[in-house]
Amino acid sequence: MDILIALGFVAVVLVVADRLLLLLESHGHLNWRRSGRKKLPAEPGVGLEHLLEEPVREGR
């Protein structure tokens, strides 16, 4: 009987957590289930490469 109560409690916690995450998603705080993944640009690392390049110094 204790295992049924524990499984029921776990189910309730999961449903409440899901509803909370859906509420946060409706307010725009995160993406959970309803909104799909955002499309990544074709080359997402170009900006990072530019930031990590060492500056070219002209020799005298």
N, C-alpha and C positions, 0 to 999 in steps of 0.2 A: 504494500500500500504506500509506503514511503517513496518508492521509486516513481509511482504515478504522480504523486504530489510534486516531486522534484522535476519531472518532465513537464508537468503543467506549468510550473513556475518558470522554467526555462522558455517555454513557448510564449508565455505572457511577456516576459522580458524582451524576447526577440521582436514580437509584434509592436510593443511600445517603442523600442529603439527604431524600428523601421518607420513608424509614424512620425517620430521626432525628426528623423533625417529627411523625410518627405516634407515636413513643415519647414525645415531649414532650407531645403531646396526651393520651395515655393517663394521664399523671401530672398533668394539669390545668394545665399551664403555658401552653398556647395552644390556639386552635381552628385546625385545619388542614383535614381533609377529612371526618372522621367525624361531627363535631357540626355542626349547622346554625348559621345566624346567630341571634343573640339578638333577640327581638322588642323593638322600641323602644316606649316609651310613646307615647300619642296626642299629647302636647304636650311634647316633650323640652326645649324652650327656656324653659319657664316659670321654672325655678329660676335660670337665667342672667339673665333679664330682671330678676328680683327682686334679684339681687346687684348689677346694674349701675345700678339706679335711684338717683338722688340722694335723700338723705333730705330730707323736707319739714320746713322750719323755720318755726315760728310767729313772725310779725313782731310787734314790740312798738311 
